[in-house]
């Protein structure tokens, strides 16, 4: 492995051939897919590489070169591999927590197109970024989420040398206004940017992304995630910034901002003057001016299309589109003044509304009472995240009414609510038939919570994530729902990822078994979802070990093998036993990771014996 050095960066490398070591290959447990076919040779080779990187190549590089030289390019074991294989190997090492600083240096090759260090943020330092910028100038996807020890100056200097980036995630980093300025000026092809949890970043700084050669430029970003960032000078700054971004970035399809809900109401009600002080303070165009420019840009195309179609509505559309700016403004102000009391006028269409159809398809950070404005401006929404107040059943029906516009087209729904899970059933009845992903955060449960109704309402789910408060009142062993047969519950044949997480006190060792009937629904979920690959069951208020044993024993009663495709399984704070874990490992030939942390039925001696389980990594504490 020849190493090439940059002059002036350190001492010269002495000539001579490097000494290599023979790689050690570990067994693969004779893995095969559930249909009997041999496990992918590509995957086996990557697993073997992952096992030997630390002991062979990384050790030699760390001992002789890591802290002595700065190489712009390394001729080594990974320099001839295709970029996608290097990316997959990096992800494999990061997932298994085996990615060291030396190994990462060796994996930074010119052909790399994607680099995600989200799972090992401590490796991202001021010393690493120059290596990334020098060796991987063709990067298109970069994820540095959680890198808190990365100075913004170093980050800006590195991004200047990565002009081909299409996707950049800086969530949870010290990203500030200077970094956004660099991104806007140098990363001209950027399509997706995530700066969530960047507390040094003000909402006004995001307006730098709108400084483009042309509003219709294809280089405008289509995705911006900026939840939980820093505060502005005034409370309404986030809403003003979000409104300006909605109108100044015409290709925006995905937006997550804390002020998105208020921004939609501002635009819908034409309350432009409320943002004038913010625009003047930041030295940008006022919202009314941006809105006027947006209308004028759409007028020629709209009129030309109508003329070509030869519809009978030509004269009416032409009249509305040619109204003066003063008329638009007066209509908006009149509408706003009538709504000062907080009353929302549903169904009111203002002049020029047909020109204000935004391209937004994914919205995060909205509330129930803003769904009406959002649906009027963005009829093409297919993914939405809604915050629901714990206001009883009224909030549930309000959510259902707001989702009605997108019924049949919604693919992803995320609801953050502190109310009972049962209150969300009307909304799921409206949108559930088309949902592929459902996330319910913070909901409350009780022993009679209709978990089966949630499953029935969403038969096409691929991802199901529920984080809930456990029931307060305990439930008896015998329950009608628990005694039901397996055939009466519609299964989820497309489910790939399942998460059931219940909150708990860290001082409490075991969860209270207060929802015994949950085990019936869980058993039918695990048994009737043949495509499951990731399972996370955390602190469940019901026995889990017996459920898993029943699922494993159901193999002969089904035309497919339950848990046969599982790759990743988490069972923290459950009553699972090591014998059950071993049975799952033998059943699922694709399994790579098992988390049994805080499982009180497993001791250290049993966990130590897991080294015999081959390639499967078992975590216990």
DRENPABA-289690 format. One record per residue (C-alpha): residue in one letter; y, x, z. Coordinates in steps of 0.05 Angstrom, whole numbers, plus 5000, padded with zeros to 4 digits. Example, Ala and Ser with C-alpha at 12.3 -4.5 7.8 and 13.67 -1.06 7.14 Angstrom:
% DRENPABA-289690
- res, yy, xx, zz
- A, 4910, 5246, 5156
- S, 4979, 5273, 5143
% end
This chain:
% DRENPABA-289690
- res, yy, xx, zz
- X, 5000, 5000, 5000
- X, 5061, 5037, 4975
- X, 5127, 5022, 5009
- X, 5193, 5029, 4973
- X, 5255, 5046, 5013
- X, 5329, 5032, 5004
- X, 5371, 5095, 5006
- X, 5418, 5100, 5065
- X, 5379, 5050, 5107
- X, 5336, 5098, 5145
- X, 5292, 5159, 5140
- X, 5252, 5171, 5077
- X, 5179, 5152, 5071
- X, 5134, 5213, 5066
- X, 5091, 5214, 5003
- X, 5018, 5204, 5010
- X, 4966, 5150, 5003
- X, 4963, 5098, 5059
- X, 4899, 5092, 5099
- X, 4868, 5023, 5095
- X, 4819, 4987, 5140
- X, 4761, 4943, 5122
- X, 4775, 4869, 5135
- X, 4731, 4831, 5183
- X, 4708, 4764, 5159
- X, 4690, 4710, 5208
- X, 4642, 4654, 5197
- X, 4664, 4588, 5167
- X, 4610, 4545, 5201
- X, 4582, 4530, 5132
- X, 4637, 4479, 5120
- X, 4629, 4426, 5067
- X, 4667, 4363, 5051
- X, 4643, 4296, 5075
- X, 4614, 4283, 5005
- X, 4570, 4344, 5011
- X, 4611, 4390, 4966
- X, 4625, 4461, 4987
- X, 4691, 4472, 5024
- X, 4746, 4501, 4981
- X, 4737, 4575, 4967
- X, 4813, 4581, 4965
- X, 4817, 4553, 5035
- X, 4762, 4599, 5061
- X, 4797, 4660, 5033
- X, 4863, 4640, 5065
- X, 4828, 4629, 5132
- X, 4796, 4698, 5127
- X, 4864, 4729, 5109
- X, 4896, 4694, 5168
- X, 4843, 4721, 5215
- X, 4853, 4793, 5191
- X, 4928, 4799, 5179
- X, 4942, 4819, 5251
- X, 4884, 4868, 5259
- X, 4890, 4903, 5192
- X, 4954, 4901, 5150
- X, 5005, 4879, 5201
- X, 4982, 4929, 5254
- X, 4988, 4988, 5205
- X, 5057, 4966, 5183
- X, 5081, 4953, 5254
- X, 5057, 5022, 5278
- X, 5088, 5063, 5222
- X, 5145, 5026, 5189
- X, 5170, 4962, 5223
- X, 5227, 4990, 5265
- X, 5240, 5053, 5224
- X, 5257, 5030, 5154
- X, 5290, 4974, 5115
- X, 5251, 4960, 5051
- X, 5277, 4915, 4997
- X, 5208, 4909, 4967
- X, 5137, 4923, 4991
- X, 5077, 4938, 4947
- X, 5021, 4913, 4990
- X, 4965, 4863, 4999
- X, 5007, 4802, 4983
- X, 5053, 4828, 4928
- X, 5005, 4806, 4873
- X, 4988, 4738, 4902
- X, 5020, 4676, 4871
- X, 5080, 4651, 4910
- X, 5046, 4585, 4928
- X, 4988, 4622, 4960
- X, 5035, 4666, 5001
- X, 5072, 4603, 5023
- X, 5007, 4569, 5044
- X, 4984, 4631, 5082
- X, 5051, 4635, 5118
- X, 5045, 4563, 5139
- X, 4974, 4573, 5162
- X, 4993, 4632, 5206
- X, 5054, 4595, 5233
- X, 5012, 4533, 5250
- X, 4961, 4575, 5287
- X, 5017, 4615, 5322
- X, 4992, 4680, 5291
- X, 5054, 4696, 5250
- X, 5082, 4761, 5279
- X, 5146, 4797, 5258
- X, 5106, 4850, 5221
- X, 5063, 4799, 5185
- X, 5125, 4760, 5164
- X, 5156, 4823, 5135
- X, 5094, 4834, 5092
- X, 5096, 4761, 5068
- X, 5168, 4764, 5044
- X, 5153, 4776, 4970
- X, 5198, 4763, 4909
- X, 5153, 4708, 4881
- X, 5160, 4666, 4943
- X, 5194, 4599, 4928
- X, 5187, 4564, 4995
- X, 5193, 4592, 5066
- X, 5187, 4549, 5129
- X, 5196, 4582, 5197
- X, 5205, 4517, 5236
- X, 5143, 4530, 5277
- X, 5163, 4601, 5297
- X, 5239, 4599, 5305
- X, 5239, 4660, 5352
- X, 5222, 4704, 5293
- X, 5287, 4685, 5258
- X, 5337, 4737, 5282
- X, 5398, 4773, 5255
- X, 5352, 4830, 5233
- X, 5305, 4785, 5194
- X, 5356, 4748, 5151
- X, 5376, 4809, 5110
- X, 5302, 4819, 5093
- X, 5297, 4747, 5069
- X, 5361, 4753, 5028
- X, 5341, 4819, 4997
- X, 5268, 4804, 4980
- X, 5266, 4729, 4966
- X, 5327, 4716, 4923
- X, 5288, 4664, 4883
- X, 5277, 4619, 4944
- X, 5285, 4545, 4930
- X, 5264, 4517, 4998
- X, 5284, 4548, 5064
- X, 5272, 4519, 5133
- X, 5303, 4557, 5193
- X, 5302, 4497, 5241
- X, 5309, 4515, 5314
- X, 5332, 4587, 5303
- X, 5383, 4587, 5360
- X, 5392, 4663, 5363
- X, 5419, 4668, 5292
- X, 5494, 4684, 5288
- X, 5532, 4640, 5239
- X, 5562, 4701, 5205
- X, 5494, 4730, 5189
- X, 5471, 4662, 5165
- X, 5530, 4656, 5118
- X, 5520, 4726, 5090
- X, 5447, 4712, 5077
- X, 5459, 4645, 5042
- X, 5508, 4679, 4995
- X, 5448, 4717, 4966
- X, 5404, 4655, 4957
- X, 5438, 4617, 4900
- X, 5376, 4580, 4876
- X, 5365, 4540, 4940
- X, 5348, 4467, 4928
- X, 5329, 4449, 5000
- X, 5358, 4480, 5063
- X, 5343, 4460, 5136
- X, 5387, 4489, 5190
- X, 5372, 4437, 5243
- X, 5384, 4462, 5314
- X, 5417, 4527, 5292
- X, 5488, 4553, 5308
- X, 5511, 4528, 5240
- X, 5586, 4517, 5238
- X, 5642, 4502, 5189
- X, 5639, 4571, 5157
- X, 5565, 4562, 5140
- X, 5578, 4494, 5107
- X, 5634, 4526, 5067
- X, 5586, 4580, 5043
- X, 5534, 4528, 5024
- X, 5585, 4487, 4985
- X, 5611, 4547, 4947
- X, 5549, 4589, 4935
- X, 5488, 4543, 4937
- X, 5510, 4502, 4877
- X, 5441, 4473, 4862
- X, 5428, 4448, 4933
- X, 5399, 4378, 4934
- X, 5378, 4370, 5007
- X, 5412, 4395, 5070
- X, 5391, 4384, 5142
- X, 5441, 4404, 5196
- X, 5418, 4356, 5251
- X, 5427, 4379, 5323
- X, 5479, 4431, 5302
- X, 5526, 4421, 5360
- X, 5577, 4472, 5334
- X, 5587, 4430, 5272
- X, 5640, 4375, 5270
- X, 5634, 4314, 5225
- X, 5697, 4335, 5187
- X, 5664, 4401, 5166
- X, 5614, 4362, 5124
- X, 5670, 4341, 5078
- X, 5668, 4411, 5049
- X, 5605, 4388, 5012
- X, 5649, 4341, 4971
- X, 5690, 4398, 4943
- X, 5657, 4401, 4875
- X, 5681, 4414, 4805
- X, 5669, 4341, 4788
- X, 5647, 4280, 4827
- X, 5596, 4267, 4772
- X, 5568, 4337, 4775
- X, 5492, 4339, 4778
- X, 5499, 4393, 4832
- X, 5522, 4343, 4884
- X, 5472, 4339, 4941
- X, 5427, 4278, 4943
- X, 5403, 4285, 5015
- X, 5443, 4300, 5078
- X, 5415, 4296, 5149
- X, 5468, 4306, 5203
- X, 5446, 4268, 5265
- X, 5467, 4292, 5334
- X, 5519, 4343, 5312
- X, 5583, 4361, 5347
- X, 5639, 4313, 5364
- X, 5704, 4305, 5326
- X, 5774, 4304, 5355
- X, 5772, 4228, 5360
- X, 5716, 4179, 5373
- X, 5719, 4148, 5304
- X, 5715, 4215, 5266
- X, 5641, 4208, 5250
- X, 5651, 4140, 5217
- X, 5710, 4165, 5176
- X, 5672, 4227, 5153
- X, 5611, 4185, 5135
- X, 5653, 4136, 5094
- X, 5686, 4192, 5055
- X, 5619, 4225, 5041
- X, 5589, 4159, 5017
- X, 5643, 4151, 4966
- X, 5655, 4224, 4946
- X, 5582, 4243, 4935
- X, 5559, 4194, 4880
- X, 5488, 4222, 4877
- X, 5475, 4214, 4951
- X, 5408, 4179, 4962
- X, 5391, 4200, 5033
- X, 5440, 4201, 5090
- X, 5431, 4207, 5165
- X, 5495, 4207, 5207
- X, 5515, 4178, 5273
- X, 5575, 4141, 5242
- X, 5538, 4112, 5182
- X, 5536, 4041, 5210
- X, 5612, 4039, 5222
- X, 5625, 4072, 5155
- X, 5589, 4016, 5118
- X, 5631, 3964, 5153
- X, 5695, 4003, 5137
- X, 5679, 4004, 5063
- X, 5652, 3934, 5061
- X, 5714, 3904, 5095
- X, 5764, 3950, 5060
- X, 5791, 3976, 5127
- X, 5815, 4040, 5093
- X, 5877, 4050, 5135
- X, 5835, 4062, 5197
- X, 5815, 4129, 5168
- X, 5883, 4153, 5143
- X, 5899, 4193, 5206
- X, 5832, 4230, 5200
- X, 5842, 4245, 5126
- X, 5913, 4270, 5137
- X, 5891, 4314, 5194
- X, 5835, 4345, 5154
- X, 5876, 4353, 5091
- X, 5831, 4311, 5046
- X, 5842, 4250, 5003
- X, 5849, 4184, 5039
- X, 5791, 4136, 5037
- X, 5830, 4085, 4996
- X, 5845, 4138, 4944
- X, 5772, 4160, 4940
- X, 5751, 4087, 4934
- X, 5801, 4076, 4878
- X, 5776, 4137, 4840
- X, 5704, 4114, 4849
- X, 5722, 4045, 4820
- X, 5759, 4076, 4761
- X, 5701, 4122, 4745
- X, 5654, 4063, 4740
- X, 5699, 4016, 4700
- X, 5690, 4045, 4630
- X, 5614, 4047, 4634
- X, 5610, 3978, 4664
- X, 5655, 3946, 4611
- X, 5621, 3982, 4554
- X, 5553, 3959, 4577
- X, 5578, 3887, 4582
- X, 5608, 3890, 4512
- X, 5543, 3917, 4483
- X, 5503, 3862, 4517
- X, 5551, 3809, 4492
- X, 5542, 3766, 4553
- X, 5584, 3705, 4568
- X, 5612, 3738, 4631
- X, 5653, 3790, 4592
- X, 5720, 3759, 4605
- X, 5709, 3749, 4679
- X, 5684, 3820, 4691
- X, 5741, 3850, 4650
- X, 5791, 3810, 4690
- X, 5763, 3834, 4756
- X, 5757, 3906, 4735
- X, 5829, 3908, 4709
- X, 5860, 3882, 4773
- X, 5913, 3928, 4800
- X, 5902, 3973, 4860
- X, 5951, 3933, 4901
- X, 5910, 3870, 4892
- X, 5846, 3905, 4914
- X, 5881, 3933, 4975
- X, 5912, 3867, 4995
- X, 5846, 3831, 4988
- X, 5813, 3883, 5032
- X, 5867, 3881, 5086
- X, 5865, 3805, 5087
- X, 5790, 3806, 5096
- X, 5795, 3858, 5151
- X, 5849, 3820, 5189
- X, 5806, 3757, 5189
- X, 5749, 3797, 5220
- X, 5789, 3829, 5275
- X, 5753, 3788, 5328
- X, 5688, 3823, 5310
- X, 5661, 3763, 5272
- X, 5620, 3786, 5212
- X, 5629, 3744, 5149
- X, 5561, 3744, 5116
- X, 5556, 3732, 5041
- X, 5630, 3744, 5027
- X, 5637, 3782, 4961
- X, 5704, 3816, 4951
- X, 5733, 3833, 4883
- X, 5706, 3899, 4858
- X, 5642, 3895, 4900
- X, 5598, 3899, 4838
- X, 5628, 3969, 4827
- X, 5610, 3991, 4897
- X, 5534, 3994, 4890
- X, 5515, 4060, 4922
- X, 5452, 4098, 4905
- X, 5430, 4106, 4977
- X, 5355, 4096, 4986
- X, 5344, 4126, 5055
- X, 5391, 4112, 5113
- X, 5385, 4135, 5185
- X, 5430, 4120, 5244
- X, 5445, 4046, 5232
- X, 5445, 3987, 5279
- X, 5422, 3915, 5271
- X, 5493, 3887, 5264
- X, 5509, 3935, 5207
- X, 5449, 3918, 5164
- X, 5489, 3864, 5128
- X, 5542, 3914, 5105
- X, 5489, 3966, 5087
- X, 5448, 3916, 5046
- X, 5510, 3895, 5006
- X, 5530, 3967, 4990
- X, 5459, 3994, 4983
- X, 5410, 3944, 4954
- X, 5361, 3998, 4934
- X, 5343, 4021, 5004
- X, 5269, 4037, 5012
- X, 5271, 4076, 5078
- X, 5314, 4058, 5139
- X, 5319, 4079, 5212
- X, 5349, 4026, 5258
- X, 5372, 4028, 5330
- X, 5358, 3961, 5365
- X, 5390, 3942, 5431
- X, 5346, 3913, 5485
- X, 5378, 3844, 5476
- X, 5316, 3800, 5479
- X, 5286, 3763, 5420
- X, 5354, 3754, 5387
- X, 5355, 3827, 5368
- X, 5286, 3821, 5338
- X, 5306, 3762, 5295
- X, 5371, 3797, 5276
- X, 5330, 3857, 5252
- X, 5284, 3812, 5212
- X, 5344, 3778, 5179
- X, 5375, 3845, 5161
- X, 5311, 3871, 5130
- X, 5301, 3808, 5088
- X, 5343, 3836, 5030
- X, 5295, 3894, 5022
- X, 5231, 3854, 5031
- X, 5177, 3879, 4984
- X, 5211, 3946, 4969
- X, 5216, 3978, 5038
- X, 5168, 4037, 5044
- X, 5189, 4068, 5110
- X, 5215, 4036, 5173
- X, 5235, 4070, 5238
- X, 5258, 4029, 5298
- X, 5286, 4057, 5362
- X, 5284, 4002, 5415
- X, 5277, 3997, 5490
- X, 5255, 3925, 5485
- X, 5184, 3896, 5483
- X, 5142, 3913, 5423
- X, 5127, 3839, 5414
- X, 5201, 3827, 5396
- X, 5193, 3868, 5333
- X, 5137, 3827, 5303
- X, 5185, 3781, 5263
- X, 5215, 3842, 5229
- X, 5145, 3870, 5213
- X, 5125, 3802, 5184
- X, 5184, 3808, 5136
- X, 5178, 3881, 5115
- X, 5107, 3901, 5135
- X, 5071, 3883, 5071
- X, 5103, 3940, 5032
- X, 5109, 3992, 5088
- X, 5074, 4059, 5080
- X, 5104, 4090, 5143
- X, 5121, 4057, 5209
- X, 5153, 4090, 5270
- X, 5167, 4053, 5335
- X, 5204, 4093, 5388
- X, 5215, 4076, 5461
- X, 5184, 4006, 5459
- X, 5157, 3973, 5522
- X, 5085, 3949, 5527
- X, 5044, 3905, 5574
- X, 4970, 3890, 5579
- X, 4979, 3832, 5530
- X, 5020, 3870, 5477
- X, 4995, 3847, 5409
- X, 4980, 3915, 5379
- X, 4932, 3882, 5330
- X, 4988, 3839, 5302
- X, 5026, 3903, 5285
- X, 4966, 3928, 5246
- X, 4956, 3861, 5210
- X, 5028, 3859, 5188
- X, 5026, 3928, 5156
- X, 4960, 3934, 5117
- X, 4984, 3991, 5071
- X, 5005, 4041, 5124
- X, 4993, 4114, 5113
- X, 5032, 4137, 5175
- X, 5034, 4100, 5241
- X, 5073, 4130, 5299
- X, 5084, 4092, 5365
- X, 5118, 4123, 5426
- X, 5119, 4073, 5482
- X, 5127, 4060, 5556
- X, 5059, 4046, 5587
- X, 5046, 3977, 5619
- X, 5068, 3970, 5691
- X, 5015, 3920, 5712
- X, 4942, 3941, 5710
- X, 4891, 3903, 5670
- X, 4821, 3885, 5690
- X, 4760, 3915, 5657
- X, 4740, 3849, 5624
- X, 4787, 3822, 5571
- X, 4777, 3775, 5513
- X, 4811, 3822, 5464
- X, 4769, 3881, 5489
- X, 4704, 3842, 5477
- X, 4721, 3823, 5406
- X, 4677, 3849, 5350
- X, 4699, 3903, 5301
- X, 4700, 3858, 5241
- X, 4758, 3813, 5259
- X, 4813, 3866, 5252
- X, 4841, 3885, 5184
- X, 4830, 3959, 5176
- X, 4880, 4009, 5149
- X, 4842, 4042, 5092
- X, 4901, 4087, 5072
- X, 4920, 4112, 5141
- X, 4927, 4188, 5142
- X, 4968, 4202, 5205
- X, 4962, 4165, 5271
- X, 5004, 4177, 5334
- X, 5000, 4137, 5398
- X, 5042, 4170, 5452
- X, 5058, 4141, 5520
- X, 5112, 4168, 5565
- X, 5092, 4197, 5632
- X, 5119, 4234, 5693
- X, 5103, 4308, 5693
- X, 5084, 4304, 5766
- X, 5031, 4252, 5750
- X, 4965, 4285, 5731
- X, 4929, 4224, 5702
- X, 4957, 4163, 5666
- X, 4943, 4096, 5700
- X, 4889, 4058, 5662
- X, 4931, 3996, 5656
- X, 4917, 3974, 5585
- X, 4841, 3971, 5578
- X, 4842, 3926, 5516
- X, 4878, 3981, 5477
- X, 4811, 4017, 5471
- X, 4784, 3961, 5426
- X, 4842, 3966, 5377
- X, 4839, 4042, 5379
- X, 4764, 4043, 5365
- X, 4773, 3998, 5304
- X, 4831, 4040, 5279
- X, 4791, 4105, 5283
- X, 4729, 4073, 5254
- X, 4763, 4036, 5198
- X, 4810, 4089, 5172
- X, 4768, 4137, 5129
- X, 4828, 4179, 5105
- X, 4852, 4200, 5174
- X, 4873, 4273, 5175
- X, 4920, 4278, 5235
- X, 4909, 4243, 5302
- X, 4953, 4248, 5363
- X, 4934, 4208, 5425
- X, 4978, 4228, 5484
- X, 4971, 4201, 5555
- X, 4938, 4136, 5534
- X, 4932, 4084, 5589
- X, 4859, 4071, 5571
- X, 4794, 4111, 5568
- X, 4794, 4155, 5505
- X, 4728, 4193, 5514
- X, 4686, 4130, 5509
- X, 4725, 4107, 5448
- X, 4711, 4173, 5412
- X, 4638, 4169, 5429
- X, 4634, 4099, 5401
- X, 4669, 4122, 5338
- X, 4621, 4180, 5329
- X, 4560, 4135, 5340
- X, 4586, 4086, 5288
- X, 4571, 4134, 5231
- X, 4506, 4099, 5213
- X, 4539, 4031, 5211
- X, 4592, 4050, 5159
- X, 4590, 4072, 5087
- X, 4636, 4130, 5104
- X, 4637, 4180, 5161
- X, 4690, 4165, 5214
- X, 4733, 4226, 5231
- X, 4701, 4263, 5173
- X, 4768, 4285, 5143
- X, 4807, 4301, 5206
- X, 4843, 4368, 5205
- X, 4887, 4363, 5266
- X, 4874, 4325, 5330
- X, 4915, 4323, 5395
- X, 4887, 4291, 5459
- X, 4933, 4315, 5516
- X, 4928, 4280, 5583
- X, 4867, 4239, 5565
- X, 4798, 4234, 5596
- X, 4764, 4268, 5537
- X, 4706, 4315, 5554
- X, 4687, 4381, 5521
- X, 4620, 4354, 5496
- X, 4658, 4301, 5458
- X, 4704, 4354, 5428
- X, 4644, 4394, 5404
- X, 4615, 4332, 5372
- X, 4680, 4320, 5335
- X, 4680, 4392, 5311
- X, 4610, 4385, 5284
- X, 4627, 4319, 5251
- X, 4693, 4338, 5218
- X, 4681, 4398, 5174
- X, 4755, 4404, 5157
- X, 4778, 4408, 5229
- X, 4825, 4466, 5244
- X, 4863, 4449, 5308
- X, 4846, 4412, 5373
- X, 4895, 4404, 5431
- X, 4863, 4384, 5497
- X, 4920, 4406, 5543
- X, 4921, 4375, 5613
- X, 4854, 4340, 5602
- X, 4827, 4336, 5673
- X, 4754, 4331, 5650
- X, 4757, 4401, 5618
- X, 4757, 4465, 5659
- X, 4773, 4537, 5639
- X, 4700, 4557, 5633
- X, 4686, 4501, 5584
- X, 4748, 4519, 5544
- X, 4728, 4593, 5541
- X, 4662, 4572, 5510
- X, 4700, 4542, 5451
- X, 4705, 4610, 5418
- X, 4637, 4594, 5389
- X, 4667, 4536, 5349
- X, 4683, 4581, 5289
- X, 4750, 4571, 5254
- X, 4774, 4514, 5299
- X, 4831, 4531, 5346
- X, 4825, 4496, 5413
- X, 4886, 4494, 5458
- X, 4879, 4479, 5532
- X, 4923, 4489, 5593
% end
